[in-house]
Amino acid sequence: MLPNRRSYFRFDVPLKVTLDNSNRGHNLTGTTKNLSRSGICFETDSNDLMPNDRIELEIELPENTSYPLLADVMWKQQVNDRCLTGVKIISMDSEAKSEVLDYAYDMWLNKVRNRRTVDMAVL
């Protein structure tokens, strides 16, 4: 088994992201696939971002609160008509990061509890 290279736990939580891509003529919107204290993987229809690009994006919680952050593109993968992009967070307000991670943790915990409830019902 290969060792996990990640330093932080990743939460599989779908949140809206908006990228300020105005220097390329348009903004992009997408959805997070997962996020951690240090990075985010998100999915878009397509994008022209490249590894090592520095980008500004906003991550939105369901109560319509958006949090800006600065990130470096680490990788990009085209999957059919979708594009997955992994970014490393360079700069984000610590209070905002805590709110986003608290939300992600709560969503993850609810999924775990629901799974256990279903598993117990099967027994």
Summary of the structure (lengths in Angstrom):
residues: 123
radius of gyration: 15.8
end to end distance: 31.1
largest distance: 56.4
contacts: 328
relative contact order: 0.18
helix: 26%
strand: 42%
